[in-house]
Amino acid sequence: MEYNEEMVREAINRELARNGQVYYVYNRVTDIDEVAGRIQALVPDAVVTFAHGQMREHELERIMADFINGEIDVLVSTTIIETGLDISNANTMIIHDADRMGLSQLYQLRGRVGRSNRTSYAFLMYRRDKLLREEAEKRLQAIREFTELGSGIKIAMRDLEIRGAGNVLGSQQHGHMEAVGYDLYCKMLNDAVRALKGGEVEDESYETAVECDIDAYIPGSYIKNEYQKLDIYKRISAIETEDEYMDMQDELMDRFGIYPGAWIISC
């Protein structure tokens, strides 16, 4: 959603009302203290502290220990919290400028909440009236869509589609497989590796079936004998060339007359 101070206040107060704690993710060190001050102004009764990776080791350790012990209500932090934290009492997360983060990073961050049997909430926010890039929209849509347990592999595959798999055999790490699909991309890659090694690339033949959403049954008024009708069905399904198709048309007209206009044998 677009950034909304009232929504931020409501989300924090709702979590604090059930004696929980809140992560507020803001990934810029330069003014993270100012953001923490704005959050403090929104919820004056809460204990708000900020943390980032450029702090001294002992200071950062003290802040995290206080948060784990429940002495801090809202932790405004950079993405240093995305891995390794398991704090069951923190079940609301608000991510500032979520459109600037990668899909796997958003998935890791979201995993910091919901570590207990409580319902958890993750708010992914972007600047008001900002026109999102197409890739950013796809990332946010994916993180919103895949919420069930075990969706990590789906997130990874969607991330692969959005960013591209890269040029595995070269120095350029970019490119898109969306146009051909993951399975065909892997097959093409395998064939290319085999060809470079001097091996033979196997020729593959494919059988294609076309399903038409029309009524293709032979009317009982056209062929009354059921055995003849079944034989015609079988022969029609075996047609592979245009000559066979024309021969079947001629035979049907010769044996049973002009077939009904609503019955399209060409399908």
C-alpha positions as CSV (number, residue, x, y, z in Angstrom):
1,M,0.0,0.0,0.0
2,E,1.0,3.6,-0.2
3,Y,2.6,5.1,2.9
4,N,0.0,6.2,5.4
5,E,0.9,7.5,8.8
6,E,-2.5,6.7,10.2
7,M,-2.2,3.1,9.1
8,V,1.3,2.9,10.6
9,R,0.0,4.2,13.9
10,E,-2.9,1.8,13.9
11,A,-0.7,-1.2,13.1
12,I,1.7,-0.4,15.9
13,N,-1.0,0.3,18.4
14,R,-2.8,-2.9,17.5
15,E,0.3,-5.0,18.1
16,L,1.2,-3.2,21.3
17,A,-2.4,-3.7,22.6
18,R,-1.7,-7.5,22.6
19,N,1.7,-6.9,24.3
20,G,3.6,-7.6,21.1
21,Q,6.5,-5.8,19.4
22,V,7.0,-4.3,16.0
23,Y,9.8,-4.2,13.4
24,Y,9.9,-1.0,11.3
25,V,12.3,-1.6,8.4
26,Y,14.0,1.5,7.0
27,N,17.1,0.7,4.9
28,R,19.0,4.1,5.0
29,V,21.5,4.8,7.7
30,T,21.8,8.5,7.1
31,D,18.4,9.6,8.5
32,I,17.2,6.4,10.3
33,D,17.3,8.4,13.6
34,E,14.9,11.0,12.1
35,V,12.5,8.2,11.0
36,A,12.7,6.7,14.5
37,G,11.8,10.2,15.9
38,R,8.7,10.4,13.6
39,I,7.6,6.9,14.7
40,Q,8.0,8.0,18.3
41,A,5.8,11.0,17.6
42,L,3.1,8.8,16.1
43,V,3.1,6.5,19.2
44,P,4.3,8.6,22.1
45,D,3.6,5.8,24.7
46,A,5.8,3.3,23.0
47,V,9.6,2.7,23.4
48,V,11.1,3.3,20.0
49,T,14.8,2.6,19.2
50,F,16.8,2.3,15.9
51,A,19.6,0.0,14.9
52,H,21.8,-0.5,11.9
53,G,25.0,-2.3,10.8
54,Q,27.3,0.7,11.2
55,M,26.8,0.9,15.0
56,R,29.5,-0.3,17.3
57,E,29.3,-4.0,18.0
58,H,28.5,-3.7,21.8
59,E,25.9,-1.0,21.2
60,L,24.1,-3.0,18.6
61,E,24.3,-6.1,20.8
62,R,22.8,-4.2,23.7
63,I,19.9,-2.9,21.6
64,M,19.1,-6.3,20.2
65,A,19.2,-7.8,23.7
66,D,16.8,-5.2,25.0
67,F,14.4,-5.9,22.1
68,I,14.6,-9.7,22.7
69,N,13.8,-9.1,26.4
70,G,10.8,-7.0,25.5
71,E,12.2,-3.6,26.8
72,I,11.8,-2.1,23.3
73,D,8.3,-1.8,21.6
74,V,9.3,-0.7,18.1
75,L,12.7,-1.4,16.5
76,V,13.4,0.8,13.6
77,S,16.1,-1.1,11.7
78,T,17.9,-1.6,8.4
79,T,17.7,-5.0,6.7
80,I,20.3,-6.4,9.1
81,I,17.3,-8.2,10.7
82,E,16.5,-10.2,7.6
83,T,18.2,-13.4,8.7
84,G,18.9,-15.3,11.9
85,L,16.3,-13.6,14.2
86,D,13.7,-15.7,15.9
87,I,11.7,-13.4,18.2
88,S,8.3,-14.9,18.7
89,N,6.8,-11.8,20.4
90,A,7.4,-9.6,17.3
91,N,4.5,-10.2,14.9
92,T,4.1,-7.0,13.0
93,M,6.5,-5.6,10.4
94,I,6.3,-2.4,8.5
95,I,8.6,-2.1,5.5
96,H,9.4,1.4,4.3
97,D,10.0,1.8,0.5
98,A,9.3,-1.9,-0.1
99,D,9.5,-1.3,-3.9
100,R,13.3,-0.7,-3.6
101,M,14.0,-4.1,-2.3
102,G,14.5,-7.5,-4.0
103,L,11.9,-10.3,-3.9
104,S,14.1,-12.7,-2.0
105,Q,15.0,-9.9,0.5
106,L,11.3,-9.1,1.1
107,Y,10.6,-12.8,1.6
108,Q,13.4,-13.1,4.2
109,L,12.2,-10.0,6.0
110,R,8.6,-11.2,6.1
111,G,9.8,-14.4,7.6
112,R,11.0,-12.5,10.8
113,V,7.3,-12.2,11.9
114,G,4.9,-15.1,12.4
115,R,7.4,-17.1,14.5
116,S,4.7,-18.1,17.0
117,N,1.1,-19.2,17.0
118,R,-0.1,-15.5,16.8
119,T,-1.5,-14.0,13.6
120,S,1.3,-11.9,12.1
121,Y,1.1,-8.8,9.8
122,A,3.6,-7.5,7.3
123,F,2.9,-4.0,5.7
124,L,4.8,-3.4,2.5
125,M,4.7,0.4,1.8
126,Y,5.9,2.6,-0.9
127,R,5.9,6.4,-1.3
128,R,2.6,8.1,-1.9
129,D,1.7,8.9,-5.5
130,K,4.9,7.2,-6.7
131,L,4.7,5.5,-10.1
132,L,6.2,2.0,-9.6
133,R,8.4,0.4,-12.2
134,E,7.0,-2.8,-13.8
135,E,9.6,-5.0,-12.0
136,A,8.7,-3.5,-8.6
137,E,5.0,-4.1,-9.2
138,K,5.7,-7.7,-10.1
139,R,7.8,-8.2,-6.9
140,L,5.2,-6.7,-4.6
141,Q,2.5,-8.8,-6.3
142,A,4.5,-12.0,-5.9
143,I,5.2,-11.4,-2.2
144,R,1.5,-10.6,-1.7
145,E,0.4,-13.7,-3.6
146,F,2.6,-16.4,-2.0
147,T,1.8,-16.3,1.7
148,E,1.2,-20.0,2.5
149,L,3.8,-22.3,4.1
150,G,6.4,-23.8,1.8
151,S,6.1,-21.0,-0.8
152,G,9.8,-20.3,-0.8
153,I,10.4,-22.3,-4.0
154,K,7.6,-20.4,-5.7
155,I,9.1,-17.1,-4.7
156,A,12.5,-18.2,-6.0
157,M,11.1,-19.2,-9.3
158,R,9.1,-16.0,-9.7
159,D,12.3,-14.0,-8.8
160,L,14.1,-16.0,-11.5
161,E,11.5,-15.1,-14.1
162,I,11.5,-11.4,-13.1
163,R,15.3,-10.9,-13.0
164,G,16.3,-13.4,-15.6
165,A,18.6,-16.4,-15.2
166,G,21.7,-14.8,-16.6
167,N,24.2,-15.9,-19.2
168,V,25.6,-19.0,-17.5
169,L,28.3,-19.7,-20.0
170,G,29.5,-16.1,-20.3
171,S,30.6,-13.1,-18.2
172,Q,27.3,-11.2,-18.5
173,Q,25.0,-12.0,-15.6
174,H,21.7,-10.8,-17.0
175,G,19.0,-12.0,-19.4
176,H,15.4,-13.2,-19.4
177,M,14.0,-16.7,-19.8
178,E,10.4,-15.5,-19.6
179,A,10.0,-15.8,-23.3
180,V,10.8,-19.5,-23.5
181,G,10.0,-20.7,-20.0
182,Y,12.2,-22.4,-17.4
183,D,12.0,-26.0,-18.6
184,L,12.8,-25.1,-22.3
185,Y,15.6,-22.8,-21.1
186,C,17.2,-25.7,-19.2
187,K,16.9,-27.9,-22.2
188,M,18.5,-25.3,-24.5
189,L,21.3,-24.8,-22.0
190,N,21.9,-28.6,-21.8
191,D,22.0,-28.9,-25.6
192,A,24.4,-25.9,-25.9
193,V,26.8,-27.5,-23.3
194,R,26.6,-30.8,-25.0
195,A,27.4,-29.2,-28.4
196,L,30.4,-27.3,-27.0
197,K,31.7,-30.6,-25.6
198,G,31.5,-32.1,-29.1
199,G,28.6,-34.4,-28.3
200,E,25.6,-35.0,-30.5
201,V,22.4,-33.1,-29.9
202,E,19.5,-35.5,-30.1
203,D,16.7,-34.6,-32.5
204,E,13.3,-34.8,-30.8
205,S,9.9,-35.2,-32.3
206,Y,6.8,-34.0,-30.6
207,E,3.2,-35.0,-30.9
208,T,0.8,-32.1,-30.8
209,A,-2.9,-32.3,-29.8
210,V,-5.3,-29.5,-30.5
211,E,-8.5,-29.3,-28.4
212,C,-11.3,-27.4,-30.0
213,D,-14.2,-26.0,-27.9
214,I,-16.9,-27.0,-30.3
215,D,-19.4,-29.9,-30.7
216,A,-17.7,-32.4,-33.0
217,Y,-20.0,-35.3,-32.5
218,I,-21.5,-37.1,-35.5
219,P,-25.3,-36.6,-35.4
220,G,-27.4,-39.8,-35.2
221,S,-29.5,-38.6,-38.1
222,Y,-26.3,-38.6,-40.3
223,I,-24.9,-42.0,-39.4
224,K,-27.5,-44.2,-37.8
225,N,-25.5,-47.4,-37.3
226,E,-23.4,-47.1,-34.1
227,Y,-20.7,-49.5,-35.3
228,Q,-20.2,-47.5,-38.5
229,K,-20.1,-44.3,-36.5
230,L,-17.4,-45.6,-34.1
231,D,-15.3,-46.7,-37.1
232,I,-15.6,-43.2,-38.7
233,Y,-14.6,-41.6,-35.4
234,K,-11.5,-43.8,-35.3
235,R,-10.5,-43.1,-38.8
236,I,-11.1,-39.3,-38.4
237,S,-8.8,-39.3,-35.3
238,A,-6.1,-41.0,-37.4
239,I,-6.0,-38.3,-40.1
240,E,-2.5,-36.8,-40.4
241,T,-2.3,-35.2,-43.9
242,E,-4.4,-32.9,-45.9
243,D,-4.9,-35.7,-48.6
244,E,-6.3,-38.1,-46.0
245,Y,-8.6,-35.3,-44.8
246,M,-9.9,-34.7,-48.3
247,D,-10.3,-38.4,-48.9
248,M,-12.4,-38.8,-45.7
249,Q,-14.6,-35.9,-46.8
250,D,-15.2,-37.5,-50.2
251,E,-16.0,-40.9,-48.7
252,L,-18.4,-39.5,-46.1
253,M,-20.3,-37.6,-48.8
254,D,-20.3,-40.6,-51.1
255,R,-21.6,-43.0,-48.4
256,F,-23.9,-40.8,-46.3
257,G,-24.5,-37.7,-48.2
258,I,-23.7,-34.1,-47.4
259,Y,-22.8,-33.8,-43.7
260,P,-24.7,-31.2,-41.6
261,G,-23.2,-27.7,-41.7
262,A,-22.9,-27.4,-37.9
263,W,-20.6,-30.5,-37.8
264,I,-17.1,-29.4,-38.7
265,I,-15.1,-32.4,-39.8
266,S,-12.0,-30.2,-40.4
267,C,-11.5,-29.9,-36.7
